[in-house]
């Protein structure tokens, strides 16, 4: 875990973490979608 040098509100910290998680999940799903599309194109 990252220890910030300054105190951050737990609500702000949790929202920031949730936003980062959402972005990571979106990138993972996008990557998997691109892989499946290229897979289908290669087999067609």
PyMOL commands that set and color helices and strands:
alter all, ss='L'
color gray80, all
select helices_A, chain A and resi 10-43
alter helices_A, ss='H'
color red, helices_A
deselect
rebuild
show_as cartoon
